[in-house]
Amino acid sequence: MQPLLEGDSDDGDPTDGSTGGSNGESDGDSTDDDPAGPESVSLEETWRGSEIDAFDEPFHPRFIRSVDETLYITSQTSIVEFDPSTGTQQRVFDLELVEYGEHGEFRERVLDCTVFDDELYVTTEFDDDEVASRVHKYGSSTEREWTYELEDPDHWINAIEVTSGWVYIGASTSGSDAEGSFTVLNQQGNSEFYEYWPPDDDLNSFQDFVTHDRFLYIGTLGPPLVFDMEARTLLNTQEEFGISPGRNFTLVDDILYAAPSSNLRALDLDAREELYDVSVERHTRPPAVLDDRVIIGNSTGLYGHDRSTGEELWYARTTDGIEDSPAVIDGVAFGVDDHEMLYAVDVETGDLLYDDDAPVSRADQTVSIGSELVLAGERLKSYSVITE
């Protein structure tokens, strides 16, 4: 095997301008008796998107989603269900989107997708503000079953969640004076609930959704909201529960970890209690949650926090900002910054194991599945991670 990545050498300084050695701040708890972490990282390419039969070469992925150890890989015309453990495609969903022009340009573009009970839900937008964004449902046979068009033509879909066949949609216009809407669809694609916020309201964008028991917690750039899925009622979490989750959610063991603009929060949703709320550098993506660490990336680097207290334990500086959630494999956190540098950091100590050019240009998504690291950008490639 010819390793793609190797650990730091003594031949020179790391390319991010630091002085070598550990690139994090020690938490002070390490002793000689602590088990040794990984000293080096290497990657071995296992497959690439251009090898998937359903896609033409050159293949440029729009985005990828990971659901239960399965990848959903999106192009402009189709979504492929892919098993990364075997490197084989499973189902292929022909999206049949609206196109125009003699060269087959598309008026309708894919925004996002989610999967529930073997069924695929795809959100799309149009390049014409007069045409509303849509949600398409594709059944287990890959055939399209229904399409729902938003009531507001100039709203585009920010977030979607599907639970027990019910579809929850957050949409908004763009700009500082944006307006927003929240829609609930039943299993047949019919609207059962609708709420609208005018431009002068505090809410101007949806970020993400997460479900816990009977409640759908709604991450917004505005008031803290939750939807009671049984009573079909929209509530303010601060007024009803005394908590304000924020946005950028990761739910683990009934604890909701959130990373709004300059905070890292942990909330016990069963007890409806805030466990901690600590200040962090500006952050834009959900955190990665491990056994005893919470890892976030932001405009200056990767940060490791104690999962139980929120205390910052280490910081690994990067050349530019990391916009995607870190991918964690075998005790190593991976991130690609806006300078197209790939970083590998020991999650316990913050030691920088590697920094070099990312093997995929414009890689804006890093996904971990088992011991596989998937990078999506100008191309799509997957690597087996080997730590020593």
N, C-alpha and C positions, 0 to 999 in steps of 0.2 A: 504494500500500500504506500502510495506517495501522499503523505499528510498535507492537507491544505493549510491547516493551522498548526503552529508549534508554539510552545511556551516562550516567554521572554528569554532572550539571550543576554550575554554580557558585552555584546559587540557594539552597543550604542544605546542612546536614549530612546524611549518609546516615542512614537510619532506624534503623540498629542502634546508634547512639550514638557511632560513631567520628568522627574529626575530618576526614574527607575525604581525598582523594588516595589513595595506595597503602594498602591495608588489610593488607598483608603485610610480613614482615620480608625485606628484600632479602638475596640470597645473596652480595652483594658482587662478583659476577663480571660484572655488566652493564657494558658500555661503550657509547660513542656509536656504535661500529661494529656493534653487535649489531643484527640485523634487528628492525624494529619489530613488536610484537605488536598484536593487535586493540585498538582504542581504544573501540569501542562494539559493542553487540549489539542486534539487533532480532529479533523473532519474528513470523512470519506464520502464522495458523492455516490448516491444510490439511485436516483432517477431525476429526470428533468421533464418539464411540461411539454416540450416539443416531442417527447416520446409517447405521449398519450394519443391514442388513435383518433379520438374525436376532434382534436385540434389540428389546425393547419400550421405549417412552419412558414415564417416565424410566428411563434405564439407569444402574445402579450397578455398576461392575466390582468383582469380588472381588479379582482380581489379573491381571497380565499377565506373559507370559514371552516373551523374544526368543530365537529359534533361527534361525541362518543367514539373517538379514535378513527373517525372518518373525515376526509377532506371533501369540501364542496368547492370546486375550482370553476371560476366564472370567466367566460369570454363575452364578447358582445352578442353572440348568437346562441350560446348554450351554457349549461352548467353540468359539470361532470362530477358524479359521485365516485370518489377514488379511495382505494384501500392502500395507504402508504406502507403497510407491513408487507404486502405482496407486490406492490408496484403495479397494480392492475386497476383499470376502470371498472366500475359496476354499472350503475344506470347513467344514461345520458338524457338530460332534459332539453329538448328543443324549445327555446323560449318563444319563437314566432313573434318577435317584436315588430312594431311598425317601422317601415323604412321608406325612403323616398330617393329620388334622383337616379340617374342612369348608371351611376357607379355603386348603387346599393348603400348609400349613406343611411344611417339610422336616425330617425327623429326621436325614437324612444330608447333611453339608455338605462342600464341596470344600476340601481343604487345599492341594494343590499339583498340578502336572502337569509332565511332561517328555516329550520327543519323541526317538525313535530310529528311524531307517530308515523314516520316513513313518508310524510308528505312535505312538499317543498313550497315555501311562500316567498315570492320575489317582489321587491318594490322597484318601481321604475319612475323615471321622469322624462319630460319632453323638452326639446330645445325651443318650444313655443310656449310662452307664458299663458296663452289662451287655452292650452290643453292641460288638464289636471294630471297630477301624478297618479299612479295606479298600484294596486296590489293584485298579483296573479297567484292563484293556487294551482299547483300541479299534484295530482294524485300519485299513489304508489306505482301506478302503471306508467308514469311520466306524462300522461295526457293532462292538458289544462282543463280544470274543472269549472273555474269561474274567474271573473275579473271584477274588481271594485275600483271605481274612479272617485277620487276625493271630491267632496262638495265644493271646495274652494280651488279654482283653477291655478292660482298663483302660489299655492302652498306646495312645498316639497317635503317628502317624508324623511324625518330625522331618525326615528326609532320605530322598531316593530318587535312585538313579542307575541308568541302563540302559546296558549295554555288550554288544554282540553278542547282543542278545536276552535276556541274563541281567539280572535285576532285583535290586538291592541296597537293603535297607530298614533304616533305623535308627529305632527307636521307644523311647518311654519313658513313664513316668508323670510327673506334675508334683510339685513340692515339693522341699525340700532332701534328703529321704531317698528320692529317686526310684529306681526300678528301670529297667533298660534291656534291650533285645533287638536282635539283628542277625540278619536273615533274608536268605537268597539263594534266589531263585526261578529255575527254568529257563524256557525259551521257552513251555512249556505252562502256566505258572503254578503249578507244584508246588514245594514246599519241598525244597531240596537241602542247605541248611546252616542251622543255628540256634544262636545263642549267647545266654545269658541272664545278666544281672548283677543280683544281689539288692540290696535297699535299702542294705545296709551296705557296698557296694562303692564305689570311687571314681567310677565312671562314672554320671552322672545325666542326660545329655542328648546327643543328636547334633546337630551343627550343619550339616555339609555333607560331600560326597564329591567326590573328584577322581581320575581314573584316569591312570596313567602306566605305559606298558609293561604288565607283567602284574600291576601292583599297584593296588589301590584304597586311596587314602589317606583316612582317616576323621577328620573334625574333630569333636571331642567336648569337653564340659565335664568332662574327666577324663584318663585315661591316653592317650598317643599311640598310635594303632592304625593298622595297615595290613592289608589282606586280600590274600593271594596268590591271585589268581583262577584260576591253573592248579592249584596244589596244594590249593586249597580249605582254606587255613589262615589263622587270625587271629593276627597277630604284634604285638608291641610295637616301634614304630619306634626307640625309644631303645635298647632292648636289642639289636635285630637290626642296625640301621643306624647307630646313634649320633646320630640326629637326632630332634628333637621339633617337628613342624610347628605344632601348635596347632589353629587353626580359622580360619574365614573365608578360604577359599582362592581365589586367582586363579592359574592356571597359564599361563605364557607362555614359549615357547621352552625347555622342560624346566626352567625355574626356577619353583619354587612360592613365591608371595608369600602370606604369612599374617598376619592381624591378630588374634591373641588379645587378651585383655582390655586389656593395657597395653603391648603390644609390636608392632613391625613386623618380620617376619622374611622373609629370602630364603634358599631352600635349593636347591642344585643337585641334582636328583633323580638325574641320571646318575652324578655323582660321590659322591652321598650325603654332601654336605658343606654345612654351614651357612655362607652367605656373610656374613650379618650378622644381628644381633638388637639393635634399638634400642628404647629406651623411648619411648612415646607416651602421649598422653592416652587415657583409656578409649575403646575403639572396638568397634562391634558388627556391622559389615558388611564384606564383602570389599573390598579396595582396587581402584582403577582403575589399570591399568598402561599407561604410554605409552612412547614411544621412550626418553626419559631421565628420566621422572618417575614417581613412585608417589603417587597422590592418595588421601587418606582423609578421611572426615568423622566427626565425633564430637560429644560434648556441648557443645563450645565453638566449633566452626567447621570449616573446611576446611584441610588441611595438605598441603603439597607436599614430597616427599622425593626426593633423588637416587636414581635407580633402581639405580645400581651400588654405592653405599656405604650407603644408608639415611639419609644426613644430612638433617636438616630444613632446607629452603631458605626456606620462607615459611609464613606462617600468616594466614589470612583469618578474622577473627572474625565470627560470626553471632549473631543475637539469641537463638536457642535451638539445641538439638541437631539434628544431621542424622543420621537413622537409616538412610537408604538409601545404597547405593554411589553415588558421584558419576557423573553421565553426562557424557562428554567428547565435544565436537564442535568440529572446526576450531580446536583450541588453547584451547578454553574449557571449564572444568568447571562443571557446573550442579548445584545441590543445593537441596532444599526443607527448611527446618527445621521444628521442631515448632510454631513460631509462625506457620506458613503463609506464610513469606517465601521468595521465590525469589531465589537468588544466582547470579551469573555471575562467574567468576574466571579471569584469564589463568593458564594452567597453568605458564608459564615464570617469571613474575615474582610471582604472587600478587596482582596488582593487581585490585581489586574493580571490575568493569565495570558491575555493576548489583545493586541490592537493592530489592525492592518486593513487594507482595502477590502471591502465586502466583495465576495465572489459573484454577487448579482448586482448590477448597476441599478440605481434608484430603488433599492430594496426598502419599501416602506411598510412591509409586514414581516414579522418574525413569529413563527408558530412552532410550538413543540408538541410532538405526538410520540409518546414513549421515549425512545432514545434518538428520535429523528428531529433534526432542525430543518424547518422549511422556510426558505426565503423567497418572497415574491416581490417583484419590481418590474424592471424591463423584461426580465425572464422569470421563470419559476424553476427552482432547483431544491433538492432535498439532500441532506447529509446525515450520515450516521455519526453520532458524537462519541468520541473515545477520550476518556480522562485517565490520567496516570498520576 
